[in-house]
Amino acid sequence: MRCSIKELLRGDGVLPFSCELDPAELEFPSILRYESPLTAKGTIRSSAGLLTLTGETRVSLRCICDRCGREYDREAVEKLDTVLVTEHQDEEDPDVFLVQDDCVDLDEIITTAFVLGLDSKTLCRPDCKGVCPRCGHNLNDGPCACRPEADSPFAVLGQLFNAEE
């Protein structure tokens, strides 16, 4: 969605915005499906020649935990805080977006904020214990029946005592 900011380029002012995007094209291995559209609300403000876009994005997700493999629901909320420029100074800066033909591409800004705000690992909870590497039991449901491994280099000697019995 392109938003005209022609009036803001002439002087100080505030322009509120609200939009909804279909996130179906945004595919990530840990996101099974989007339960709601990606929504954004905020304002574009011109003050002393500086254009800023602030607000937040919100979407409901069905994810899969990267540690234990369990499905869970999550609401992802990301803050929008962006500078809008008429000429790029640094092409690599993800917090600066270009104004073209007196318009701002809200889809690009919202999508970029969402993607950059995603966690590199999605966890069902911060203290997720994962699964047992030997039997695959989900350790969040309690301990598994596997015998603990000894970390000592002398653990091999324990096999000698078991062989004599």
Residue pairs with C-beta under 8 A, 6 or more apart in sequence:
1 19
1 21
1 105
1 106
1 107
2 103
2 104
2 105
2 106
3 15
3 17
3 44
3 103
3 104
3 106
4 102
4 103
5 15
5 44
5 46
5 51
5 84
5 99
5 102
5 103
5 104
6 102
7 13
7 15
8 15
8 44
8 45
8 46
8 51
9 46
9 51
9 86
9 99
9 102
11 46
12 46
12 47
12 48
13 45
13 46
14 43
14 44
14 45
14 46
15 43
15 44
15 45
16 41
16 42
16 43
17 40
17 41
17 42
17 43
17 44
17 55
17 106
18 39
18 40
18 41
19 39
19 40
19 106
19 107
19 110
20 37
20 38
20 39
20 40
21 37
21 38
21 39
21 40
21 107
21 110
21 111
22 37
22 38
23 34
23 37
23 38
23 59
23 114
24 34
26 34
26 38
26 111
26 114
26 115
28 118
30 63
30 64
30 65
30 66
30 121
30 122
31 61
31 62
31 63
31 122
32 61
32 62
32 63
32 64
32 71
33 61
33 62
34 59
34 60
34 61
34 62
35 59
35 60
35 61
35 62
35 73
36 58
36 59
36 60
37 59
38 57
38 58
38 59
38 110
38 111
38 114
39 57
39 58
39 59
40 55
40 56
40 57
40 58
40 80
40 106
40 110
41 55
41 56
42 53
42 54
42 55
42 56
42 80
43 53
43 54
43 55
44 51
44 52
44 53
44 84
44 104
45 51
45 52
45 53
45 54
50 83
51 83
51 84
51 85
51 99
52 81
52 82
52 83
52 84
53 80
53 81
53 82
53 83
53 84
53 97
53 104
53 109
54 79
54 80
54 81
54 82
55 79
55 80
56 77
56 78
56 79
56 80
57 76
57 77
57 78
57 80
57 110
57 113
57 114
57 117
58 75
58 76
58 77
59 75
59 76
59 114
60 73
60 74
60 75
60 76
61 73
61 74
61 75
61 76
62 71
62 72
62 73
63 71
63 72
63 73
63 74
63 122
63 124
64 70
64 71
64 72
64 122
65 71
65 72
65 122
65 123
65 124
65 128
66 121
66 122
66 123
67 121
67 123
67 124
67 128
67 129
67 130
67 131
68 124
68 128
68 129
68 130
68 131
68 138
68 139
68 140
69 131
69 138
70 124
70 138
70 140
72 124
74 122
76 114
76 117
76 118
78 113
78 114
78 117
79 113
79 117
80 109
80 110
80 113
81 95
82 95
82 96
82 97
82 109
82 113
83 95
83 96
83 97
84 96
84 97
84 98
84 99
84 104
85 96
85 97
85 98
85 99
86 98
86 99
87 98
88 96
88 98
89 96
90 96
94 112
94 116
97 104
97 105
97 108
97 109
97 112
124 140
125 140
128 140
129 139
129 140
130 138
130 139
131 137
131 138
131 139
132 139
132 144
132 146
134 144
134 146
135 144
135 145
135 146
137 144
137 145
137 146
149 155
150 158
